[in-house]
Amino acid sequence: MKPSSDDSPNTSGNTSNELRDYKVWELQERADGILKAAFSGGQIIPIEIENIVYHLGLEINPIPGLHMASQVFGGLWQDGAGAYWIVIDEHMMDHQETRYRFTVAEEIAHFVLHKAQITNASDISAALALQERLTAKYRYFEANARRFAAELLMPRKALREDTAEAYLRVVGVVGFRNLAAVTKQVTDMLRRKYVVSSLAMQYQLKAYHLRAYDAIEKAFRAHSAVLWP
């Protein structure tokens, strides 16, 4: 059951300097809403993360040497005109696709969840320093953003269906001799399809709202090719 209305997500444009810790279901609902609005014709996997950026009125600004200079791969910056930019390390953007996609998704999360706290800093360096201070003060600042990013890149309904299909394909070829091998192959198939890292896919498959690894083990030990009834 969902919490009472007092615990519902704040969508009123609250400009308080205090950050809140979102519940998982709140992050899921907000991510679902953005996906539906950005892809009104239906979602295609892998999610085109840039489409979400532009749907929200943001721009991506690749910066050479950003990580070397600031030790971060991306950040959110509001310029003097009030426009919001996602700044991204240019080398990562060109050569590390899965990290680039997840970093952009995290900055989208900060825009959606924490826009009131991302003030009009004097420059990009000041904006990145602000996010660093928020991360240090609020332990859930980055955790909420990562959870939200995972929901954008790996939507639950699509991932559940794709996991069942991948499991069926794998056990149809290798059978029921090695659970670890089946689990690894399923994970690898899914991370390639969704264009995310193995770690990100493992994180999502382990999440309590999906518990895909538990379902795989249960079906495997029953010698069943059906992951979910």
C-alpha positions in Angstrom: 0.0 0.0 0.0 1.2 3.5 -0.8 1.8 6.0 2.0 -0.8 8.6 2.8 -1.0 11.8 0.8 1.3 13.5 3.4 4.1 11.3 2.1 3.4 11.8 -1.6 6.1 13.4 -3.9 6.4 17.1 -3.8 5.4 18.4 -7.3 4.4 21.9 -6.3 7.7 23.6 -7.2 8.8 23.9 -3.6 11.9 26.1 -3.4 13.0 25.0 0.1 16.7 24.5 0.5 16.1 21.2 2.3 16.2 18.0 0.3 13.9 15.1 0.9 14.5 11.4 0.7 12.1 9.9 -1.9 10.6 6.5 -1.5 11.2 4.0 -4.2 7.6 4.0 -5.5 7.7 7.8 -5.8 10.8 7.6 -7.9 9.3 4.9 -10.1 6.1 6.9 -10.6 7.9 10.1 -11.6 10.3 8.2 -13.9 7.3 6.4 -15.5 5.6 9.7 -16.1 8.6 11.2 -17.8 9.0 8.1 -20.0 5.4 8.2 -21.1 5.5 11.9 -21.9 8.9 11.7 -23.8 7.9 8.6 -25.8 4.2 9.1 -26.4 4.4 6.6 -29.3 5.8 3.9 -27.1 9.2 3.1 -25.6 11.9 1.5 -27.7 14.8 -0.3 -25.9 17.4 0.9 -25.5 15.9 4.1 -24.2 17.1 7.2 -26.2 18.2 9.2 -23.3 18.9 12.3 -25.3 15.2 12.4 -26.2 14.3 12.8 -22.6 16.9 15.6 -22.2 15.4 17.6 -25.0 11.8 16.8 -23.9 12.6 18.4 -20.6 14.0 21.5 -22.2 17.6 20.7 -21.3 20.8 20.8 -23.4 23.9 18.6 -23.2 27.3 20.4 -23.2 30.3 18.2 -23.6 33.4 19.7 -22.0 36.9 18.5 -22.8 38.8 17.4 -19.6 35.9 17.8 -17.3 36.7 14.7 -15.3 40.4 15.6 -15.1 39.7 19.1 -13.8 36.8 18.3 -11.4 36.9 14.6 -10.7 33.3 14.2 -11.9 31.9 12.9 -15.2 28.9 15.2 -15.3 26.9 17.8 -13.6 23.8 20.1 -13.8 24.3 23.8 -14.4 21.8 26.7 -14.5 23.3 29.6 -16.5 22.7 33.3 -16.0 19.7 33.3 -18.4 18.0 30.6 -16.3 18.6 27.7 -18.8 19.7 24.3 -17.4 22.6 22.4 -19.0 23.9 18.9 -18.5 27.7 19.2 -18.6 29.4 16.0 -19.6 33.0 14.9 -19.9 33.6 14.9 -23.7 35.9 11.8 -23.7 33.4 9.8 -21.8 30.7 10.9 -24.2 32.7 9.7 -27.2 34.2 6.6 -25.8 32.3 5.2 -22.8 28.7 4.8 -24.0 27.2 3.0 -20.9 28.8 5.4 -18.4 27.7 8.4 -20.6 24.1 7.2 -20.7 23.9 6.6 -17.0 25.5 9.9 -16.2 23.1 11.8 -18.3 20.2 9.9 -16.7 21.5 10.9 -13.2 21.7 14.5 -14.2 18.1 14.3 -15.5 17.2 12.9 -12.1 18.8 15.9 -10.3 16.9 18.2 -12.6 13.6 16.5 -11.8 14.2 15.9 -8.1 16.5 18.7 -7.0 16.0 21.6 -9.3 15.0 23.9 -6.5 18.4 23.3 -4.8 20.4 23.8 -8.0 20.8 27.6 -7.8 22.0 30.0 -10.4 25.8 29.5 -9.8 28.3 32.0 -11.3 29.9 29.3 -13.5 30.1 25.6 -14.1 32.8 25.1 -11.4 30.5 26.7 -8.8 27.6 24.5 -9.9 29.6 21.3 -9.6 30.9 22.4 -6.2 27.3 23.0 -5.1 26.3 19.4 -6.1 29.4 18.1 -4.2 28.2 20.0 -1.0 24.7 18.6 -1.4 26.1 15.1 -1.8 28.1 15.5 1.4 25.2 16.9 3.4 22.4 14.6 2.2 23.3 10.9 2.0 20.3 10.2 -0.2 21.1 13.0 -2.8 23.0 10.7 -5.1 21.2 7.5 -4.1 17.8 8.9 -5.2 19.3 10.1 -8.4 20.9 6.7 -9.2 17.6 4.9 -8.4 15.7 7.4 -10.7 18.3 6.9 -13.5 18.0 3.2 -13.3 14.2 3.5 -13.7 14.6 5.7 -16.8 17.1 3.4 -18.5 15.6 0.1 -17.4 11.9 0.5 -17.1 10.4 -2.2 -15.0 7.6 -3.5 -17.3 9.9 -3.9 -20.3 12.7 -5.4 -18.2 10.5 -8.0 -16.6 9.3 -9.1 -20.1 12.8 -9.1 -21.5 14.2 -11.0 -18.5 11.7 -13.8 -19.0 12.5 -14.0 -22.7 16.2 -14.0 -22.1 15.9 -16.7 -19.5 13.9 -18.9 -21.8 16.4 -18.5 -24.6 19.4 -19.3 -22.3 17.9 -22.4 -20.6 16.7 -23.6 -24.0 20.3 -23.7 -25.2 22.3 -24.6 -22.0 19.7 -26.4 -20.0 19.6 -26.7 -16.2 23.2 -27.7 -15.3 24.7 -24.4 -14.1 22.7 -21.7 -12.4 25.6 -19.2 -12.2 26.2 -19.6 -16.0 22.5 -19.1 -16.8 22.3 -16.0 -14.5 25.5 -14.5 -16.1 24.3 -15.0 -19.6 20.8 -13.5 -18.9 22.5 -10.5 -17.3 24.8 -10.1 -20.2 22.1 -10.3 -22.8 20.0 -7.7 -21.0 22.9 -5.2 -20.4 23.7 -5.3 -24.1 20.1 -4.7 -25.1 19.6 -1.8 -22.6 23.1 -0.4 -23.2 24.0 -0.2 -19.6 26.9 -1.6 -17.6 26.8 -5.1 -16.1 26.8 -3.5 -12.6 23.8 -1.3 -13.4 21.9 -4.2 -14.8 22.7 -6.4 -11.8 21.5 -3.5 -9.5 18.2 -3.4 -11.3 17.6 -7.1 -11.5 18.3 -7.5 -7.8 16.0 -4.7 -6.8 13.1 -5.8 -4.5 10.4 -4.7 -6.9 11.7 -7.1 -9.6 13.8 -9.7 -7.7 14.7 -11.3 -11.1 17.6 -13.3 -9.7 15.4 -14.9 -7.1 12.9 -15.7 -9.9 15.6 -17.2 -12.1 16.9 -19.4 -9.2 13.4 -20.6 -8.4 12.5 -21.5 -12.0 16.0 -23.0 -12.6 15.7 -25.4 -9.6 12.3 -26.4 -10.7 13.7 -27.1 -14.2 11.1 -24.7 -15.5 11.5 -22.5 -18.6 8.9 -20.1 -17.3 10.4 -17.4 -15.2 7.1 -15.9 -13.9 3.7 -17.6 -13.8 
